[in-house]
Amino acid sequence: MVAAKERARTLTTRNGDKRIKTTDKYIGLDVHKDTTVITIAEEGRQREVRLYGTISSDLHALENTLRKLGGEAIRPHVA
């Protein structure tokens, strides 16, 4: 069961011969009227939670920030 889960968490590169391991990022949003504070925790229990920064509560600002935090091998979890 664990092996199947690991296979599901890998992506192939564009040439298809290599494997890229995906990384989970846990993104916390503290939403207020004018601003949103963003924190990030990497996968694993012992990882520290770090403050990413404060952005405006505008939807476009959130989309841009999440795009910067993501990537092909990043699986974001937002709460």
Secondary structure, DSSP 8 states (H G I E B T S, - for coil): -HHHHHHHTEEE-TTSSSEEE-EEEEEEEEE-SSEEEEEEEESSTT--EEEEEEEES-HHHHHHHHHHH--TTEEEEE-
